[in-house]
């Protein structure tokens, strides 16, 4: 070999083989990327999972760069694992149109083989095997085109360092700013960024599933050990009845036409107005779902926030009273924030979990609850207590309603302060409220059609400030700076003609009472005709002995203490 050829070969070996590097990256990205492209195109998820899949897939280049001679073998082994995991993702998307998550793992592990076989039989379609084969063929074609990533060690290490920085630096900077570097917060941040890509989606999903399942089981064991309510008396004497509690989400009654909003956001509930009793001054105790329901569904309140751990829940009460209990939810099933909700649901006899998404920021429509609700209404049980937990108008609002419910598209019906920066978000929210109106009214209509002695109570866990409070620059919820919009919620009661005939009752003079959902269990017991040791009629908004109390908001035990919202409701102002 002459000197010129030797020089050319040396220059070639000194260069990075970018085509080989790109081919290897594409091979690894393929197993996460196809699923994310389908999820993104369908609108099931936002851009974050797709972006993280792009970044995290580069991690698999590291072993190929460090061991170039064994690159194809390593790629084959890693690819086989990624392929198997990605097939589960694709199959789940084909069936549910959603991203696989730890919530889905909960459903899988809680199902028996017979149920799993039934699911497969119901959802299997002829095109699935050919689609899987075509997908597999694409992976094999990419693998066959791989070649060793031969390059000088210095350049290989530089690329490895770059990949590690891209993947791990954002989490490190984020936790460093919070002075929690190398802590549980750092690990959690890293997991959140790796999780959208396979196989981390399954590995971390399983870890979180085990952690959250342990927490939930601990809560359930504590609940089972609680003594029953003493001296429980049922005024209905065990007669057949269907009682339904519908829990909404993030719905501010100030955006409902039923409560005087200028826009027609609740046409179907307004059409049922003669059958509904609307309570006008009900507020939530906390601006967050878990914290609110820990009080609304138990004996806890703002002044006694830990009673949910030491006294029976509303679900326990209804089971003790002889009702078969059900929980239908369109909320996420088992996530770090929702462990308490799953604990509440597991206190019932039968659960229906409809939302298996990994992120709240994904399309999930509450119309999904209507079919299982109708099925349960046909259950042979004579006494039924049904909880329906909606996703309601939870941010992001545009993910909460299907395209046919995009009713508000301009500024019509809005006040003059609404500008371009407000308009899109308010329209999304009002469209979500209008779709929520359809779902709640549909539940009422199905319950009415079933006949018999029945009632339904609907309230939202908390409100949402959608630029409602001057100077109209805030959206969302902030417990440290409360506004009425964050707490004002709808509170609607429907009773069947049979129930009203058996329990004639007027609510004249009661619908305007200032009331807090922290005391819901007393109102519910009053409506259901239940009394027991610990029942307090002065905390029931429908009782003649009702006593108005301060409307405490804020985090119990916080340095700032609790704030009485009543002056703010009168003035329409913002808290500190």
N, C-alpha and C positions, 0 to 999 in steps of 0.2 A: 504494500500500500504506500503510495507516494505521500509527500508531506501535505499536499493540497487536500487529498482525500481525508487524511488524518485530521486536518484542521476543520474540514466540513463536518466530520462525525463528532468532533468535540463540541462544535457550536450547536449541533442538533441535540446532544445530550445535555447541554447547558440550558436549553429552552424548556419551558413548561409545555407539555402536550395538552393545550387547552381543549382540543376536541375530545380527547380521551377523558379529561376531567369533566367536561360537560355531559358526555354520554353516561359516565358513572353517576353523576348527580341526578340526571334525568331518570335513571333506573331506580334509584332510591326514592325520589320524589313521586314517582308514578303511583306507589302504593298508598300514599296519602292524598296525592294531588287529584286523582280521578274522583274520589269521594267528595273532596272539597269543591271541586268545580261543579259537580252536580248539586251539592247543597247550596252553593252560592248562586248558581243559575236558577234554582227553584225558589230562592228567597228564604230557604229554611234557616240559614245562618247569615251573619254579617261577614265583614271582610277579615276580622281578626283571626279566626281559625285558618282561613286560607293563607294569610300572611305567615302565621306561625308554622304551618305545614311547609311552606317554602323555605323558611329559615332552618327549622329543626332537621329537615331531611339531609342537610349538609353534614350533620354529625357523622353519618355513616361513611363519609369520605375519609375520615381520620384513620381507621385501620387499613384502608387501601393505600393511603399515602405512606404510612409507616411500614407496611409489609407489602410492597409492590409485587414481589414475586408470587405471593399467594392471593393476589387480588381477586381473581375470578372465583377461586374456591371460597374465599370469605364472602364475596358478593352473593354466591349461590346460597350459602347457609343463612346469611342475614335476609336475603330476598325471600327464602322459603317461609321464614317466620313472618315477615311483613306481608307476604302474599296471603297467608292464612288469616291474619288479623284483618287485612283489608277486605277479604271476602265477606267477613262478618259485617263490616261497615256497609259494604255495598248491598248486602242482603237486607240489612236493617233499613237502609234508605229506600230500597225497592218496596218494602212492606209498609213502612210508617212515614216515609218522607222526612225523616229526622236524623240527627246525628246520634250515634251510639254514645252512651254515657254511663256513669255509675248508677243513675236512676234505672236505666235499662238492666244493669246487672242485678239490681235488687229484684226486679220483676222476674228475671231469668232464674235466680236462685230460689225465689219463693214459689216458683211454679213446679208442679210435679211432672213426671214424664208424660203422663196422659194428656195434661194440658198443653205441653210443648208439642206433642204430636198433633193435637187438634189445631193449634196455631199453624203448624206447617201445612196441614191439609187444607186449611181455609185460605191461606195466602199463596200457596204454590201456584205458579203459572208456567205455561209451556216454554216461554221465552227465557226463563231464568238459567237453565243449563247452557243453552247456546251463548247467552251473554257472558256467563262465567268462563266459558271456554275461550271466547274472543278476548276477554280481559286477560286471561292467563297467557294466551298467545302473544299479546302485546308485551307482557313482562318477559317472556322467554326471548322474544326478538331483541329487546333491549339488552338482555344479559349476554346474548351471543355476540353482540357488537362490542363488548367490553374488552379493553386491553390494558396491560400494566401501566400504572401511573409512574413511569420512570422519569426521574428528575433529580437534580442534586439535592442532597439531604437538607441543606440550608433553605432551599426554596420550599421543600416539602414541609419542613417545620414551620416556616413562615405562613403557609396556607393553613396548617393545623391550628396555629395560634389565632389566625384571623377567624376561622370557623368558631373556635371556642369563645372568642370575644363577641362575635355576632350573636351567639346563642345565649351566653351567660352574663354578658356585661349589663344588659338592661335590668335584669333582676337584681344584680349586685348593686348597681347605682340606686335603684329604687329603695332597697332596704337600707343602704348606707345612709341615705338622706334621713331615714327614720331611726338611725342609730341602732339598727337591729341586724347588722351584718353577721353572717354565719349563724343565724338563729333559726328558729322554726319559721319565722316570717320569710326568711330567704329561701328556705326549702319549699315553702308554699308557693312563693312567687315563681321559682324555677319550675315546679310541677305545673302551674297554670300555663306557663309558656311552652312546655314540652307536650302537654297533654293532647292538643289537637292532632298530633302526628302518631301514627302507629309505630311501634307497639306500645308506646307510653300511654296511649289512651286506655289500654286495657290494664297495664301494670299499675298505673296510678289510680285508675278507676277502682281496681280491686283493693288497693291499699285504703282508699277513702271509704269504700263500701264497708270494709272490715271495721274501720275506726268508727264510722257513723252508726253502723249496726250495733256495735258494742255500746255506744252511748244511748241509742234508742232502747236496747234491751234493758239497760240499767234503769232508764226512766220507766219502762213498762213494769219491771219487777217492783219498783217502788210503788207504782200505782196499784198493782195487784195486792200489795200488802196493806193498803189503806183500809180501815174499817168502813163498812157501809154507813150510809146516812141513817141516823137514828130517827125513829118515830115517823117513817115515811108513810104518808097517806095520799091515796089517789082518789080525788073526788069523782073521777069518771068510772071508778069501780071495775076496771079491766075491760071496758067496752072497746070494740074495734075503733081504731083511729090511725090516721097517717099524719105525722107531724114532720114538717120539712123546715130545716134551717139552711138558708142560702147565704154564704159568706162571699161578698164581693171583694174587690181589690182595687185600691188606689182611686176610688171614685168619689169625687167632690160633688156633693149635691148641688152646689152653686152652678154646675154645668148641666143640670137636668131641667128640661122644660117643665117637668112635673112639679118642680120646686120654684118655677118662675123665671128660669133662664130664657133669654130672648130667642134663642135658637130652638128649633124643633128637634131636640135630641132624645126625647122619650115619648114618641108618638104612640107606641103600643101599650105602654103602661098608662098613659093618659087615657087611652081608649078603655082601659079597665078601671078607671078612676072611681067609678061608682062601687066597685067591689073591693077597693083598697082603702086602708087607713094609713095615711102618710103622717109620720111624726116629723115635726119641722125643726126641732132644736136638739138633735142628738149629735154628740161629738164622740170621737175616738179618744182614748186615753194616751196613746202613743202613736207616732207617725210611721211605725214599722209593723209589719205583719206579725212576726213571731211574738214580739213584746205585747202587742194588742191582744192577740188570741190567747196568750197565757193568762190574761185577765178575763176576757169575755167568755171563755169556755170553762172557767174555774171560779173559785171563790176569791181569788187574788184581786187586788185593786192597787191603785197608786200608793196607798198608805200601808198596804199589806202585800207587797209584791211576791212573797215567797209562799203564799198559801197554796199555789198550784202544786207544790211538792208534798203538802201534808194533808190536803183534803181532797175528797173525790171530785172528779170533773163532771161536766154536763153529760158526757157520754156514759160515765158510770151511773149517774142519776137515772138516765133513761133506761139503761139495762136493768137496774134495780127495780124500776117501776114496771117491768114486764114487757118492754118494747124490744123488738128485734132491731138492731142498729146497723146502719150502713154509712159508708163514707165514699162519696164520689169526688175525685179531685182532678182538676186540670192544672194544678200547681206541680212543680218539680217534686219528685217522690223522695229521694234520699240524697240531699246535698248538705254541705256543711251548715248552711243557714236553716235548712228545712227539716233537720232531725226532729225538732219538737213537733212539727206538723205531722210527720210520719208517726211519731209516738201517739198523738191524738187519734189519728186515723186507725191505728192498730188497736185502740181501745174499743173499737166497734166490732160487730160480728162479721161484717163483710165489707171489703174494700174494693174500689175500682180506681186504678191509677192510670191516667190517660196521658200524662206529660212525661216523656222520658228524655227530654232534651238536656244537653250538657249546660247550655247557657239560657238565661231568661231572654236574651236578645235574639230570639228566633220566633218564627211564625208558629203560633199555637192558638187555635180558635176555640172559644168556649162552647160553640155549638156541639162540640164533641160530647158534652155531658148529657145531651137530650136522649140519646138512644139508651144508655144504661139506666137513666132515670125512669124511662118508660118501662124498661124490663123489671126494675125493682117494684114499680107500682103494681105489676102483675104477680108479684111474689105472693105465695099462699099465706104468709104471716098476717094475722089479723091486726096486730099493733106494730106499726113501723115508725121508726125515727130515722130520718134521712138527712145527712149533712151533704150539701153540695158546695164545694169550694172552687170558686171561679178564679181565673187569671185576670178577669175584669179589664181594667184600663191601665194595667201596669206598663210602665215605660219599658221598651220603646213602643209608643202608642201605635205607630203605623203597622206593627206586627200583630195587633190585637183584633183586626177586623179584615174580612175578605174583601176583594176588590169591589164587589157589588154593593158594599156598604160605604163606599167613598162618596158620601152625600155632600159634604161641605168642601168646596174647592176655592172659594173666594172670601171676601171680607163681609159678606152679607150677614146682617144680624149682629155684628160685633160693634163694640163701642169705638169711639173716635181715637182712643189712645193706641189702638192696635196698629202697629206698623209692619214693615216687611220682615223685620227680625222676629216678630211674634207669630205671624200669620200661619206659616206652615205647621208649626208645633200645635197651635190652638186648633187648627182644622183636624190634624191627626187625632188629637185628644177628643174632640167633639164627635168625630166619626167613631172612635172607640166607645164612647158613652152611648151613642145611638145603637151600636151593635150589642152592647151590654143590655140595653133596653129590650132588644129583640130576644136575647137569651132568657132574661128573667121573666119576661111576659110569656115566653114559650113554656117555661117551667110551670107557671101559674095555669096556663091553658091545659097542659097535660094532667096536672093534678086535679083540675076541675072536671076534666073528661072522665077521670077514673071514678068519680062519684064517692059518696060516703062521707063520714065525718073526718074532716081534714083542715089543716091550716098551714100557712107558709109565712115565715118571717124572713125578710131579706134586709141585710145591712152590709155596708162596706167596712173593711178592717180599718181603713184610714182614708183621708182625702189626698189631694195633690194640688200644689200651688202651680198653676200653669200661667204665670205672669199675672195672676189675679190681684196681687197686693201692690199698691203704689210703693216705689216708683216703677213697677212692672218690669223688673230686671231679673227676677228669680224664677226658676222652674225646678220642681221637685219637692223635697222635704228636708228640713233641718231642725232637729229637736232643740238645738241651742238657740235658734231664732224663730220661735213659733209664729205662725200666722193662722187665722181662722180657716183658710182654704185647706190647710194640711190636716184638719181635724173634723170639719163638717162633713157628715156622711148621710146617705139616704137610710131611712129606717121605715120599711113598708110591711104592713101586715095584711094578709089575705086569709079569709075564712070561708069555708064552703057553706052553702045554705043549710046543709044538715048540721054542721057544727054550730052555726048561729041559732038554729032552732033549739038545739040541745043546751046551748050556753048563751042565751040572750044577754047582750052586754053592750052598753054604749060607752064610747070613748070621748064623748063631748067634754070639752074643757081639758083634755089630757094631751092632745097632740102637740100643743105648744110648749110643753114642759121642757125645761133644760135638763138634759139627761146624758149620762156617760155610759158607753158600752162596757166599761169595766164591771158594771153591775148587771150585765145581761142575764146571768144565770137566775137571778131573782125574778126578772120579768118573764123569762121563759117558763119557770116553774109556775108562776101565776097564770099564764095563758094555758098551760097544760093541765092545770088543776092539781098541782102537786104541792104538798107542804111537808116540812121535816124540821128537825132541829137545825138551826142555822139559817133557815129561810127568813128573809127580812122584807116584809111588805113595803117598808118605807123606801126600799131600793128598787121597787118595781114601778116602771113608768105608767103602768095601766092600773095601778091600785089606788083606791081612794085615800089610803094612808101615806101615799108617796110624800117624801120630804126632799125638797131641793137641797143639793149639796154643792160645795165648791167644785168646779170642773178642773181638777188638777191635771196639768200636763207637765211633761219633763221626765227626766230619768230619775226614778226613785233612788235615794241615797247619793245623788250627785252633789257636788259642792254648791252648785247654783240653787239647789232645792227645787221644789215644785212651784208652778205658777198657776194661779187661778185664771182660766181663759175667759171668764164671764165679762170682765171689763173690755177685753179685746174684741169679743163678739159684739158688744154694744157699740164700740168705736170703729170696728173694722180695721184695726191697726195691726202693726207688726210688733212682735215681742222683742226683747233685748237680744 
